[in-house]
Amino acid sequence: MNKDIARKLIAIVASEKKNLSQYSKQDFVTTLSFKRSLMDPESVEKFVDKSAESGLIMSKEGSLSPNFSTSGIVVPLDFSVDM
């Protein structure tokens, strides 16, 4: 998994849910699959699991939160994912 792309995907979810610091797996699926059409729902679930394994996302009591600051990440308008 490319960590730069993973950070951008996590930043996209964080920007959609501005007032939250913790997210559910469903927040990732809704944002990345349905709102942005970047990945299919099954790929998003695999992405979240791999991100947690690699330490990009922390999982605590069913809530997910980034393990880095998402405020400085720039995601281009034409950003796409090939997974």
N, C-alpha and C positions, 0 to 999 in steps of 0.2 A: 504494500500500500504506500502510495506517495504521500508523505506527511504534509507537504505543501498543499496539495489538493484537499486532503482531509481537513486541514485547518480552515481552508476556505469554505468547505461545506458546513463545518461547525459554526463558522462566523455567520453564514447565511441564516441558519436557524436562530442564532443569538440576535441577529438584527430583526428578524420577524417577531420575536418574543422579547421586545425591548425591556419590558418591566419585570422580567423574570430572570433569575440567576440559575434556576434549575429547570430541567426539561424532562419530559417523558419520552419514551421511545416513539410514542405516537406523534409527538410534536415533530420529531425528525421525519417520520414517514409523511405526515401531512405537508410539511414545508417542502421537502426535497422531492417528493413524488407528485403530489397533487397540485400544489401551488406553483412550483418552479419546473416541474416535469424534467428533472435532471436524472433521476434514477427510478427504477421500478421499486415497489414496496419491499419485495424480498431482498433486493440489493441494499436498500437502506438499512434493513435490519441486520444484515451481515456487516455492513459498514460500521454501524454502531457497536456491534460486538467486537470487531477488530480494533476499533478506536479505543474501546475500553481496555482491551488486552495490551495495546501498545502504550497506554498511559495518557492519551490525548483527552479522554473523557473519564471522569471519576463517577463511579456509581455508588450511591448511598441510599439505602432504603427505597429502592425503585426509582429514585430521581437521578438524573444525569446532569453533570455540570462540566464545562470545559476546564481543563487543567492549565490553561493559559489565558492571557487577556485577548479577547476578540476585538477590542476597540481599534487596534491599529492595522487590522487586516483589510486590504483593499481587494475587492472581488470585481473584476471587469464585467461590464454589462453583457458581453458575449461569452461569458464563462460557460463551459460545457464539460461533461464528464464522460469518459470512455471507459466503462467498467464491464 
